[in-house]
């Protein structure tokens, strides 16, 4: 991963603060889903402010974290009645927390988020 120390979104520390706020809202979303929804709304509203900067990778990471967690959370809930859903929900919970913490750490290091992907798979 490339370090971008000293290179903020157009020199604007406010965009970095918004990104940190979204990570905080995501972590609070572990307790109440409303803050996770607020986080993704902030992402979409402020996306133009970070376009073509290193912070855009964080916004993409945050939005994908929300939508994939929602998708697999719904699948897990629907399958909970046969037991496997609880495993899916547990896995999604761990994955969600991992992504929020990893993103926050990389943001504090002023580093771009580079997803760990299989060749040809873009998540």
Phi, psi and omega in degrees: 000143184272133178274138182236042182301132177084356180248095177265170179299097179059028182075009186262107179290339181297321179295323177293321178295321177297318179297319177296320177300319180296319177298319178298315178298323177296316179296321175292335177296343174296329181267315179226124185296339181298323179288330176293321177294317177300321180299313182290329175296315177301317178305309183292323180291321186262004186304319181298333180291337183246001182303136180064026173237172178294338179287340178299326178296326177291318178298316178300316179301315181294315181295316179294324176301314180298307187292319178291324177294319178297312180303306183288333174294319177294315178301314179299319179295317180294329181266002182298329182292342176254007174097322183291336180300325179295325176293319179296315180297319178297315180296318179296321179298313179297315181298316180300311180296319178302312183294321179294316181291315180299316179298316180298316179299313180296322178298315180294334175273001183057045180242147177290149175274121176245109183299145174272103186239157170282152179306130178085351180253120182246109180247000000 
